[in-house]
Amino acid sequence: MTRWLGVLALVAACSSAPTETKHSTLPPSNVQRGYATWYGEAQQTASGERFDKNAMTAAHRTLRLGTRVRVTNQKNGRSVVVRINDRGPYGNAARIIDMSEAAARVLGMIDAGVVPVVVEIVP
């Protein structure tokens, strides 16, 4: 009996709630769907670096700064890998990522301003 209690205690200890992973702010599949916007002017980013509209960077509300993600424009299939270095977008909850101007150009979204996207964490 004591042996079984020990086994049960060990199983209970191992089955605790999962710990947060490095990039746990996306669903378990590490994929998020929503809308992307872009911005071309800012003074400083949440990471502390100066904003560069020509860099392949983006803003996300919750992903860890420095996370690399692949953003795919669902209208034309174009994709780009960017580094999260800022926070945003703010306002509309359907908008999940703000792209730098350079990244927005690669995605072909400059004229549209807002496009449906898939965001995936790059290992």
C-alpha positions in Angstrom: 0.0 0.0 0.0 2.8 2.4 0.9 4.5 1.7 -2.4 1.3 2.6 -4.3 1.0 5.9 -2.4 4.5 6.7 -3.4 3.8 6.0 -7.0 0.6 8.1 -6.9 2.6 10.9 -5.3 5.2 10.7 -8.0 2.5 10.7 -10.8 0.8 13.7 -9.2 4.0 15.6 -9.0 4.8 14.9 -12.7 1.3 15.9 -13.9 1.4 19.5 -12.7 0.2 22.3 -15.0 2.5 22.7 -18.0 5.1 25.3 -17.6 5.2 28.3 -19.9 7.3 27.8 -22.9 9.5 30.4 -24.5 6.8 31.5 -26.9 3.5 30.5 -25.2 1.4 33.5 -26.2 0.2 31.9 -29.4 -2.2 29.0 -29.4 -0.6 25.5 -28.8 -0.1 25.2 -32.6 2.1 28.4 -32.5 -0.1 29.8 -35.3 -2.3 32.9 -35.1 -4.8 34.2 -37.7 -6.0 37.7 -37.9 -5.1 41.0 -39.6 -1.9 42.8 -40.1 -1.3 46.5 -40.4 1.9 48.4 -41.0 3.5 51.5 -39.7 6.3 53.7 -41.0 7.1 56.2 -38.2 7.9 55.7 -34.6 10.6 57.1 -32.3 11.6 54.2 -30.2 10.4 50.6 -29.9 9.4 48.7 -26.8 12.7 46.8 -27.0 14.5 50.1 -26.6 16.0 50.1 -30.1 15.3 53.0 -32.5 12.5 52.2 -35.0 13.8 51.5 -38.5 11.1 51.4 -41.2 13.5 49.6 -43.5 14.2 46.7 -41.0 12.3 43.4 -41.1 10.6 43.9 -37.8 7.1 44.0 -36.3 5.0 44.8 -33.3 2.9 42.1 -31.4 0.9 42.5 -28.2 2.2 39.5 -26.4 5.1 37.6 -28.1 8.4 37.9 -26.4 10.6 40.6 -27.8 13.2 39.1 -30.2 10.8 36.3 -31.3 11.0 35.6 -35.0 7.8 34.9 -36.9 6.7 34.1 -40.4 3.9 36.3 -41.5 1.9 35.2 -44.6 -0.5 37.5 -46.5 -3.6 35.4 -47.1 -4.6 37.5 -50.1 -1.5 36.8 -52.2 0.5 34.1 -50.5 3.6 36.2 -49.9 5.4 35.7 -46.7 8.2 37.3 -44.7 10.2 36.5 -41.5 10.3 39.4 -39.1 11.6 39.9 -35.6 9.3 41.2 -32.9 10.8 44.3 -31.4 7.8 46.4 -30.4 4.3 46.3 -28.9 1.0 46.7 -30.7 -1.2 47.0 -32.6 -3.6 48.7 -30.3 -7.3 49.2 -30.8 -9.0 46.6 -33.0 -8.6 43.1 -31.5 -8.7 41.5 -34.9 -5.4 43.2 -35.8 -2.7 40.9 -34.4 0.5 42.3 -35.8 2.0 45.7 -37.0 4.6 45.3 -39.7 7.4 47.7 -40.5 7.1 49.4 -43.9 9.8 47.2 -45.4 8.1 44.0 -44.3 4.8 45.4 -45.5 6.3 46.0 -48.9 7.5 42.4 -49.1 4.0 41.2 -48.2 2.4 43.5 -50.9 0.2 45.3 -48.4 1.2 48.9 -48.6 -1.8 50.0 -50.6 -4.3 47.8 -48.8 -3.1 48.9 -45.3 -4.8 46.0 -43.6 -4.6 42.3 -44.8 -5.6 38.9 -43.4 -2.5 37.0 -42.3 -1.2 33.9 -40.6 1.6 34.4 -38.0 3.8 31.4 -37.2 6.7 31.3 -34.8 10.0 30.4 -36.5 12.1 28.0 -34.4 
